[in-house]
Amino acid sequence: MPTNRGFDEFFVRKGNWKYVNLNRKRTFLFNLQEDVGEKRDLSKDKPDIVAELEKALAEWEAQTVEPLWPSRGTVQVNLDAHGLSGGTYELFI
């Protein structure tokens, strides 16, 4: 089920898979059964699973309405500092 409607970061969980999309720029895929700490990004190794979860996200988004409340602000997150390549992103909270 996708979560975080109204923001620029999206998460989809299906079985052992967790798909993460940050600011529609950087995509991650984790196998939570084998990598509970989400250290190994499998998005390049498993494009079929990424496509399946992106499709699920798009279908879910098509059924939703715009949020009725504004974002409360932003926070800077440096992915490299957490062992994940990708640089710094501004996330809405």
Buried (B, 14 or more C-beta within 10 A) or exposed (E): EBEEEEBBBBBBBEEEBBBBBBBEEBBBBBBEEEBEEBEBBBBEEBEEBBEBBBEBBEEBEEEEEEEEEEEEEEEEBEBEEEEBEBEEBEBBE
